Amino acid sequence: MDFFEQMGSTALGSRLRRLSEQMTGQAAEVYALYRLPFEPRWFPVFCTVARQPGQSVGEVAQAIGHTHAAVSQVVKELVRHDLVSIERGEADLRRSVVSLTAKGAALWPTLQEQAADVRQATEALLAESRHNLWLAMGEVEHALAQHSLAHRVKAVRDQRVAAEVQVLDYGPQYQADFKRLNVEWIARYFRLEPADLKALDEPDAYILQPGGHIWLAAYRGAVVGACALIKLDTHTYELAKMAVSPAAQGLGIGFRLGEVAVAQARALGARRVYLESNTKLGPALQLYYKLGFRKTVAGTPSPYERCNIQMELPLTP
């Protein structure tokens, strides 16, 4: 069975590449029909310059949707074959512009005739298919411009991972995991402080008994995340001790734990959730902003040396 039939739409990019290589190879035969000493990949750049001479390489790249480096390489090849020239702009001598040479201009009429014939033949080719590939490509390009393939794959992966992640209520059997996960990230960026060790060594006394909560996240049999909700007063809780193992970062586990903590604070009638962090922890701050937290200067001084930003999430108007 053909590889692409086996893989299906998973190999869409590879199959498009195969189709592109097939058409490029056959395009060389088309140029030979017209006795044109021309490379198929030159066509977008050459055609753009022929239709609107005096553009810079950057402007040509923008017009055809290719990278500046790719267009620059093609222009160099066209210059070597004496089909285009690079000159200083008339209005701005600091700006280099691309124009056809006499040889290129002489080639242009035959290239236009060929392009018209190719258009007619291609439209007949498309008519042989139930689905118009040209229109479909436009739709797919538009869709990818709205949300990239990586964005779409991440959404699918996150949905799958979410189904595999278990959020567990804290129990004494998880104290070692709770400490391990927090020590791991604190030691990587800062230093452990006495306030850390109190909460991590005795979470029952310092977090749970005063009215707080702790959750762990398990993924594929391993505890990979932790999060705590610490009661500060009747109406305020602190989101704290948020940690995700490096091996599980990027899977949306921190956000899942944060959602659980905020939901619990709402259920307890809290009016706001507060947290402390450090501005060097970019991904963590992005997570907090995504949860709805915003920077505040109304917090009391932090007991932690590493804290240089305080954030809050109002839960009531």
N, C-alpha and C positions, 0 to 999 in steps of 0.2 A: 504493500500500500504506500502511496505517495506520502512523504513526511508531512506535507501541509494538510493533507486530508486527515492524517492522524492527530495533528496538533490543533486543527481548527483555528478559530479566531485568535488563539494565544499567539500564533505566529503571524499575525497580520502585518507587522512591520517587515518581517523577513520576506513574506510573500510579495509585498509591494516592492521590496528591493529586487527580488527576482524578476518581477514584471518590468521594472525600470531597466534592469540590465538587458532583458530580452528586447525591449523597444529601442534602447540605445544602440544595441548591436544591429538591429534591422534599420535604424535610422542611418547608420553609416552606409548601408546599401542604397538607401534613397539618395543620399548626397552623391554617391557614385553614378547614379542614373543621370544626374544633371551635370556630371563632371565638375563638381564643386570641390576644390581642395579645402575642406571645411570639417571641423570636429563638431559633432552634435552638441556637446556641452558648451560650445561657444555661443550658440544661437541666442539665448536670452540676453546676454550682455551685448553682443553685436547688434541685435535688432533694436534694443533700447537706445544705443548710441546712434544708430542710423536714423531712427525716428526723431530723436531729440539730441543732437550733438551739443557739445559744450557742457555736459554734466560732469560732476566729479565722480570718482570711484564710489564714494559714500552714497551719493544720490542715486547712482545706478543700482547699488546694492539694496537700497531702500525700495526702489521701484520694482525690483524683481523678487524681493524677499529672501535674498541670499546674504551670507555674512560678508563683511567688508574684506576679510582675508581671502575668501573664495573668489570674489569678484576681482580683487587685485591680482590674483594668480592668473585668472583668465585674461585680464587686460595685458599682463606681461607677455603671455603667449601670443595674443593678437598683435602686439607691437613687434614681436620677433618675426611674425609672418607678414609684417608690413600692411596689416589690415586696419589698424587704428594707430593714432599718435596721441601723445600726451603733451599738452602745451600749457603755458601760463594763461589764466583767464584775462580777458581784456579789461574787465571792470576791477578785478582784484588780482594783482600779480602774484599774491601769495597762494592763490588757489589754482591747483592743477586740474585741467579739464580734459575729457577724452573726446576725440572726433575721428571720423573715418579718414583714411588716407585715400589717395587717388585710386589705388588698387582695391581698397575696400568699397569705395563708391561704385567702381565698375562691377563689383561682384553683387552688389545689392539688388539690382533689378532681377537677376536670375534667381536669387535667394527668395525674393518676393513671389516669383512665379511658382517656385517649388512649395513655398508655404501655403499658397492658395490651393495647390493640388493636394498637399498633405491634409489640409483642413477638410476637403471634400472626401478624401479617402477615409479619414478618421471618423467623420460623421457617419459614413456608411458602416464602418466597423462598429461604432457604438449602437447603431440601429439594429445590428444583428443580436444584441444582448437584450434580455428582458428588462434589465435595470441599466439606466444611463450612468455609466461609470463617471463621466465628467461631472454631472450634477451631484452624484453621490460624494465625490471627492470634495466638492465645494462645501457640502453639508458637514462632512467629517472635519474638514479644516476649521470651519466655523465653530463646531462643537469643541474641538481641541483648544481653540483660542479662548473659549469660555472656561474650560476646566481641562488642564493638561492630563495626559495619560497617567503620569505619576500621581497626580491628585486623585484620579479615579481609582487607581490601583490601591492607593493608601486607604480610601474610603471602604473598599471591599475588604482589605486586610484588617482594618480597625473593627469592622463589623464582625468578622470571623473571630478575631482575638477577643472581642468583648464577650462573645459567647463562651469562650474558653476560660475567661478570668473569673475566679471566685473571690468575692469579698467576704472575709471572715470576721466575725466579732472576736475581740481579744479574749484570750484565755491564758492562764499561767504557762501553758506549754509553748506559747509564742514569745515569751519574754526575750529569749536569746535571739530570735529572728528580729524582733523589734529593735533591740540594741545593735545587732550586727548591721542592719540596713542603715541606721542613722549614723553610727560611728564611721561607716564606710564613706559616706559623702562628706561628713564634717571634716574628717581627717584629710580628705583629698584637697579641700579648699582652705580650711582654717585650722583651728586647734580645738580639742575638746575642752570644755569649761566645766567647772563644778556644777553649774545649773543643769548642764546636759546630763551628767552622770546621775544626778538625783532622780531625774525623770526616767532615764533609761534603765537604771538599776532597780528602781522601786516604782514602776508605773502604777501599781495599784494604789499606793499611798498618795502619790503626787498628782495623778490624773483621774483615776476612776472614782475613788472614794469622795473627792470634792464635787463630783457630779459630771465628770468628763467621760469621754468614750475613746476607744482605740479600735482601729480596723487594720487588718492585714489583707494583702492581695496575693492569691496563689495562682500560678500559671504553669500548666503542664507539670503539676506535682511539686513545684518549688515555691516557697514564699519569696516573692520578689518586690513587694511594696508594703508600705506602712503609712499610717496617717493617724493623727490624734486631734480630738476636739476638747480643749481645756476650758472649763468654766471660770470666767474671770469675775462676773457678778451676775445678778439675777437676769439681766438682759443682754449680756455680752459673752461670747465664746471666742476662744482663739483657735485658729487652724494652725496646728504645729506638728513637728516631728514627721513632716512629709518626706518620704524617701522611697526611691525606686532603684532597684539594682541596675547598674550600667548595662548588663546583658538584656534587660527588659525595657530599657528606655526607648521612647519613640513609638510605643505600642498603645499609647493612650491610657495607661494604667493610672498615672498620677491624676489625670482629669477625672477618671472614674471614681477614685478615692475622694477627690475634692467634692464631687457632686454628692456623694453619700454623706460626707461631713456637713455640707451646707444644708442638705435636706433634713438631717437630724437636728441641726440648730433651729431650723424653721419649726419642726415638730415640737421642740422644747419651748417655743414661744420667744426665742431670742429676737432682739431688735437689730443686732449687727454681729458680724463675724470679723474678727481682727486677725492680722498676722504680721510677722516680722521676717525680713529677709535681707539679702545683700544684693546690690546692683550688679555684681559680677556674675550672678546666677541668672544669665539671660533666659534660658529655656524655662526655668522655674517662674520667673516674672511673667513670661508670655502665658504660661498656664494660669497664673492667678488673674491676669487681665481677662483671659478667656472665660474664667469662672464668674467674672463680673466685679472683681476687686479693683479699687482705685487707690492711688497714693493718698496718704493723709499725714498731716503734721500735728494732729490732735492727740496722738498717743502719749502715754507716759514714757519716761526714759526706759530703754530696754536693759535687762540684766545681762545681755550678751554683748561682748565686744564686737562680734562680727556683724551685728545688725546696723545697717545704715539706711534702711527704708522700711516704713510702716505702711500697711494697706488696710482697707476696710471694705466690707460689703454690707450696706444697709439692707435689712430684711423687711422693714416696715416704712411707710411713707413718713 
